[in-house]
Amino acid sequence: MASRTSSPLLHPDERDFDLFAVMNALTDPVRLSIVLRLADESAVPCGTFDLPIAKSALSRHLRVLREAGVISQRDEGTRRVNSLRADELERRFPGLLDLVLKEGANRGTPQPVPA
């Protein structure tokens, strides 16, 4: 089936992950809540994230996570499915994701930062 987009989604290669881009992607409360959900579920369609933000804002947050290498996205029919790149992150930055997940879980439900 054809992709939903006119151009393929770009995902950085594991060796191109930048620690500062990953950390920047993980500092936002909304993006952290996305990562926490993806850590619990292996594949989550975009339309199932229950966040108090507009669809356009969700798309932007997912793009930041994808471009940093934190998540992967793939099109399945009319849905876009998101997955955490846990294995790649662990190989590139050992222990980082575990620490982020533990600290994120201790914070409770993250709320979006007002614009």
C-alpha positions as CSV (number, residue, x, y, z in Angstrom):
1,M,0.0,0.0,0.0
2,A,1.2,3.5,-0.8
3,S,2.5,5.7,2.0
4,R,0.3,8.5,3.5
5,T,3.0,11.0,2.7
6,S,4.6,12.0,-0.6
7,S,8.1,11.5,0.8
8,P,9.4,8.8,3.0
9,L,9.8,9.4,6.7
10,L,13.5,10.0,7.6
11,H,14.9,8.2,10.6
12,P,18.5,8.9,11.7
13,D,20.9,6.0,11.7
14,E,21.9,4.8,15.1
15,R,25.5,5.9,14.7
16,D,24.1,9.4,13.9
17,F,22.2,9.8,17.1
18,D,23.2,13.0,18.9
19,L,23.1,13.0,22.7
20,F,22.0,16.6,22.9
21,A,19.2,16.1,20.3
22,V,18.0,13.1,22.2
23,M,18.1,15.0,25.6
24,N,16.4,18.0,24.0
25,A,13.6,15.7,22.7
26,L,13.1,14.1,26.1
27,T,13.0,17.4,28.1
28,D,9.5,18.3,27.0
29,P,6.7,16.9,29.3
30,V,4.5,16.0,26.3
31,R,7.3,14.1,24.5
32,L,8.2,12.4,27.8
33,S,4.7,11.2,28.2
34,I,4.8,9.8,24.6
35,V,8.0,8.0,25.4
36,L,6.6,6.6,28.6
37,R,3.6,5.2,26.7
38,L,5.7,3.7,24.0
39,A,7.9,2.0,26.6
40,D,4.8,0.2,27.8
41,E,3.3,-0.6,24.4
42,S,5.3,-1.8,21.4
43,A,3.4,0.1,18.7
44,V,1.0,3.0,19.2
45,P,-1.0,4.6,16.4
46,C,-0.8,8.4,16.3
47,G,-4.6,8.8,16.8
48,T,-4.6,6.9,20.1
49,F,-2.5,9.3,22.2
50,D,-4.8,10.9,24.7
51,L,-3.0,14.2,25.2
52,P,-4.5,17.7,25.8
53,I,-2.9,19.2,22.7
54,A,-3.9,19.8,19.1
55,K,-3.2,17.2,16.4
56,S,-0.7,19.6,14.8
57,A,1.2,19.9,18.1
58,L,1.2,16.1,18.5
59,S,2.6,15.8,15.0
60,R,5.3,18.3,15.8
61,H,6.3,16.4,19.0
62,L,6.4,13.1,17.2
63,R,8.6,14.6,14.5
64,V,11.0,15.9,17.1
65,L,11.2,12.5,18.7
66,R,11.7,10.8,15.3
67,E,14.3,13.2,14.1
68,A,16.3,12.7,17.3
69,G,16.1,8.9,16.9
70,V,14.0,8.3,19.9
71,I,11.1,6.8,18.0
72,S,10.4,5.2,14.7
73,Q,7.3,5.8,12.7
74,R,5.8,3.6,9.9
75,D,2.7,3.8,7.9
76,E,0.2,0.9,8.1
77,G,-2.6,1.5,5.7
78,T,-4.2,4.8,6.9
79,R,-2.5,4.7,10.3
80,R,0.9,5.9,11.3
81,V,2.3,3.7,14.0
82,N,5.0,4.8,16.5
83,S,7.6,2.6,18.3
84,L,10.3,3.4,20.8
85,R,13.8,2.7,19.4
86,A,14.9,1.3,22.8
87,D,17.5,-1.2,21.5
88,E,19.2,1.4,19.4
89,L,19.2,4.0,22.1
90,E,20.7,1.5,24.6
91,R,23.5,0.6,22.2
92,R,24.3,4.2,21.5
93,F,23.8,5.6,25.0
94,P,23.9,2.7,27.5
95,G,21.6,3.3,30.5
96,L,20.2,6.6,29.3
97,L,16.7,5.4,28.4
98,D,16.3,3.4,31.6
99,L,17.2,6.4,33.6
100,V,14.8,8.6,31.7
101,L,12.0,6.1,32.0
102,K,12.5,5.7,35.8
103,E,12.7,9.4,36.4
104,G,9.7,10.0,34.1
105,A,7.6,7.5,35.9
106,N,8.5,9.1,39.3
107,R,7.2,12.5,38.1
108,G,3.7,11.2,37.4
109,T,1.7,12.3,34.4
110,P,3.5,15.1,32.6
111,Q,1.5,18.1,31.6
112,P,2.3,20.2,28.5
113,V,4.3,23.4,28.9
114,P,2.2,26.5,28.1
115,A,3.3,28.1,24.8
